[in-house]
Amino acid sequence: MASDKKDPITFCYEQATRRTAILANHLSPTDPTSPPHPLPLPNPHPTEASSAFDTAAFVEPVNASTSSQADGGQFGKSQPYASATGQPTKYARIHGEVKRTPAVWRKAEVPGPELEDVLYEKAEGEGIAKITINRPERRNAFRPETVKELSRAFNEARDDPDVGVIIFTGQGSLAFCSGGDQHFRGRGGYVGNDRVPRLNVLDLQVQIRRLPKPVVAMVAGYAVGGGHVLHMVCDLTIAADNAVFGQTGPKVGSFDAGYGCSIMARTIGQKKAREMWFLARMYTAKEALDMGLINTVVPVARLEEETLIWCREMLRNSPMALRVLKSSLNAVDDGGAGLQELGGNATLLFYGSEEGSEGREAYVEGRAPDFSKFKRLP
Ligand SMILES: CC(C)(COP(=O)(O)OP(=O)(O)OC[C@H]1O[C@@H](n2cnc3c(N)ncnc32)[C@H](O)[C@@H]1OP(=O)(O)O)[C@@H](O)C(=O)NCCC(=O)NCCSC(=O)c1cc(O)c2ccccc2c1O
C-alpha cells in the first residue's frame, strides 16, 4: 500500500537507528553513569517528542539471540522494555529506565536476641530487604540456630510494610548455602544448642513459599543440598557465573522428599529431577539456566547490580497483583494449603470493598445489612 511506503530519508534513518541500537546494545558499558551509546544520530523529525529516552538505548525486538534469558544475561542486559518498533514504547517513556545504582544497605533490627549467623539489612529509601546467611567458613551451611534466625528475619521482612521484595543470599562469593551443617547432624535431625534434634529448615521452606512478597535468591558459588532446596523455594533465582547447583543428599545419607522433589520436578521436569537426585551431580550456572532452574546468569561482579534491577522492576508493579499471583502460582501445586493461601487473598480484597464493609458496619450498628445495592455481575 502507498501509505506503507516511506520516504528514503526516513527509511535510511530508521535502518541506521536500528543498527546503531543493536551495536549500542553490545557495546554499552555497565557503568550506569555512562551515556547509553557512543554514536548519536540526528533526528530527521525534530518536532517529534524528545523524550528522556535515547532511541538507541532500545534494542531490536526480543528474540532468542537478544534476550537476556537467552544469552544468560552474560552481556549484562536487562531488557524490560522490549519494543516491536525499535522505538521506546509509551510505557518506557513514562516510567524511565530502572536505576542500576548500588543499594545503600543499613543493618535493620530483628526483634529478639542479636543475630549471630544471619545478617538482616534494608536498602535505604527502597523497599528491599536483604537476608544473608553469614557462615562463609562453612560455605554458609546452616545449623538449627541459623534456621531459627532466618525464620525471624523473614518474619520481620514479611511484617514490615516498607519491604516489598526480599533478597536471600549467602555471605561471600563461594557459596549461597551448602545445606545442613553435617557437624550438627545427629540421629533425629540437626542438633542445636537445646540438644533437640530438628529438621527445622522444612518450616523455613514453607515460610518462604507462603511469604506474600517476592523472595529472590541471589546465588554466587555453591547452592547444594538443603541450600539448593532453599533457592528452589524462592520465587526467582539470579545466579553468578560461578554458581554451582546440585543435590548431595544421596552421597551423604540424606534426601529431601518434600519440596526438594516436588518443586524441583515442577520446575525442571521429572527426568531432570530424577537425574539431579539419583546421580547427585553438580551443574554449572549455564546448565541450570538451560534447564529452567534459575532465571538469569550474570558475571559474579554484577550479581547484586542485576538482582537489584529485578527487585526494582518488581517494586514498580502492584504489590497486590504480585501477592495474588504468587499465591495462585503456589495454589496449583499446594493442594488445600495453596487454596487457603489464595482464598485468604480473596478475603483480604473483599474486606477492602464496599460490599464487605457493609456487612461489618451493619453488624456494628445493629442493623440488617443492605446488600441489594451490590450488583450480581455476570
Ligand atoms: C559445598 C562444597 C561442594 C564446597 O566444596 P569446597 O571444596 O569449595 O569447600 P570445602 O569442602 O573445603 O568446604 C569448606 C569448609 O566448609 C565446610 N562445609 C562445607 N559444607 C558443609 C556442610 N554442609 N556441613 C558442614 N561443613 C561444611 C567444610 O567442611 C570445610 O570446612 P573445614 O573446616 O574442613 O575447612 C562442599 O563443602 C560440600 O560438598 N559440602 C557438603 C554439602 C552437603 O552434603 N550438604 C548437606 C546435604 S543434606 C542437607 O543439607 C539437608 C538438610 C536438612 O535440614 C534436611 C531436612 C530435611 C530433609 C532433608 C534435609 C537435607 O538433605
The ligand as a MOL file (V3000), in Angstrom:
LIG
                    3D

  0  0  0     0  0            999 V3000
M  V30 BEGIN CTAB
M  V30 COUNTS 62 66 0 0 0
M  V30 BEGIN ATOM
M  V30 1 C 29.8980 -27.0960 49.1730 0
M  V30 2 C 31.1250 -27.8960 48.7810 0
M  V30 3 C 30.9090 -28.5490 47.4270 0
M  V30 4 C 32.2880 -26.8880 48.6780 0
M  V30 5 O 33.4940 -27.5700 48.3970 0
M  V30 6 P 34.8690 -26.7980 48.5720 0
M  V30 7 O 35.9290 -27.7460 48.1580 0
M  V30 8 O 34.8110 -25.4760 47.9050 0
M  V30 9 O 34.9870 -26.4630 50.1270 0
M  V30 10 P 35.2180 -27.4490 51.3450 0
M  V30 11 O 34.5310 -28.7370 51.1340 0
M  V30 12 O 36.6470 -27.4700 51.6680 0
M  V30 13 O 34.4100 -26.6680 52.4560 0
M  V30 14 C 34.9530 -25.5500 53.1550 0
M  V30 15 C 34.6630 -25.7320 54.6180 0
M  V30 16 O 33.2400 -25.7130 54.7750 0
M  V30 17 C 32.8150 -26.8970 55.4160 0
M  V30 18 N 31.4990 -27.2560 54.9150 0
M  V30 19 C 31.0250 -27.0950 53.6900 0
M  V30 20 N 29.7700 -27.5550 53.6120 0
M  V30 21 C 29.4770 -28.0510 54.8080 0
M  V30 22 C 28.3080 -28.6730 55.3620 0
M  V30 23 N 27.1510 -28.8320 54.6380 0
M  V30 24 N 28.3470 -29.0300 56.6480 0
M  V30 25 C 29.4360 -28.8160 57.3930 0
M  V30 26 N 30.5560 -28.2210 56.9360 0
M  V30 27 C 30.5860 -27.8650 55.6660 0
M  V30 28 C 33.8790 -27.9270 55.0690 0
M  V30 29 O 33.8660 -28.9600 55.9860 0
M  V30 30 C 35.1240 -27.0740 55.1290 0
M  V30 31 O 35.4820 -26.8700 56.4720 0
M  V30 32 P 36.9550 -27.2840 57.0030 0
M  V30 33 O 36.9370 -26.9440 58.4370 0
M  V30 34 O 37.0950 -28.7400 56.6950 0
M  V30 35 O 37.8820 -26.4580 56.1770 0
M  V30 36 C 31.4580 -28.9640 49.8240 0
M  V30 37 O 31.8620 -28.3020 51.0080 0
M  V30 38 C 30.3330 -29.8790 50.1280 0
M  V30 39 O 30.0390 -30.7720 49.3730 0
M  V30 40 N 29.7180 -29.7050 51.2800 0
M  V30 41 C 28.7020 -30.6160 51.7990 0
M  V30 42 C 27.3560 -30.4360 51.1020 0
M  V30 43 C 26.3420 -31.3450 51.7350 0
M  V30 44 O 26.3990 -32.5390 51.6020 0
M  V30 45 N 25.3620 -30.7690 52.4580 0
M  V30 46 C 24.4000 -31.4860 53.2360 0
M  V30 47 C 23.2490 -32.0930 52.3770 0
M  V30 48 S 21.9240 -32.7390 53.3270 0
M  V30 49 C 21.0470 -31.3120 53.7390 0
M  V30 50 O 21.5080 -30.2390 53.5090 0
M  V30 51 C 19.7210 -31.4120 54.3810 0
M  V30 52 C 19.4470 -30.5620 55.4250 0
M  V30 53 C 18.2190 -30.6010 56.0510 0
M  V30 54 O 17.9830 -29.7940 57.0940 0
M  V30 55 C 17.2060 -31.5030 55.6360 0
M  V30 56 C 15.9520 -31.5390 56.2450 0
M  V30 57 C 15.0020 -32.4420 55.8120 0
M  V30 58 C 15.2700 -33.2950 54.7700 0
M  V30 59 C 16.4990 -33.2660 54.1440 0
M  V30 60 C 17.4840 -32.3640 54.5970 0
M  V30 61 C 18.7740 -32.3040 53.9550 0
M  V30 62 O 19.0510 -33.1370 52.9530 0
M  V30 END ATOM
M  V30 BEGIN BOND
M  V30 1 1 1 2
M  V30 2 1 2 3
M  V30 3 1 2 4
M  V30 4 1 2 36
M  V30 5 1 4 5
M  V30 6 1 5 6
M  V30 7 2 6 7
M  V30 8 1 6 8
M  V30 9 1 6 9
M  V30 10 1 9 10
M  V30 11 2 10 11
M  V30 12 1 10 12
M  V30 13 1 10 13
M  V30 14 1 13 14
M  V30 15 1 14 15
M  V30 16 1 15 16
M  V30 17 1 15 30
M  V30 18 1 16 17
M  V30 19 1 17 18
M  V30 20 1 17 28
M  V30 21 1 18 19
M  V30 22 1 18 27
M  V30 23 2 19 20
M  V30 24 1 20 21
M  V30 25 1 21 22
M  V30 26 2 21 27
M  V30 27 1 22 23
M  V30 28 2 22 24
M  V30 29 1 24 25
M  V30 30 2 25 26
M  V30 31 1 26 27
M  V30 32 1 28 29
M  V30 33 1 28 30
M  V30 34 1 30 31
M  V30 35 1 31 32
M  V30 36 2 32 33
M  V30 37 1 32 34
M  V30 38 1 32 35
M  V30 39 1 36 37
M  V30 40 1 36 38
M  V30 41 2 38 39
M  V30 42 1 38 40
M  V30 43 1 40 41
M  V30 44 1 41 42
M  V30 45 1 42 43
M  V30 46 2 43 44
M  V30 47 1 43 45
M  V30 48 1 45 46
M  V30 49 1 46 47
M  V30 50 1 47 48
M  V30 51 1 48 49
M  V30 52 2 49 50
M  V30 53 1 49 51
M  V30 54 1 51 52
M  V30 55 2 51 61
M  V30 56 2 52 53
M  V30 57 1 53 54
M  V30 58 1 53 55
M  V30 59 1 55 56
M  V30 60 2 55 60
M  V30 61 2 56 57
M  V30 62 1 57 58
M  V30 63 2 58 59
M  V30 64 1 59 60
M  V30 65 1 60 61
M  V30 66 1 61 62
M  V30 END BOND
M  V30 END CTAB
M  END
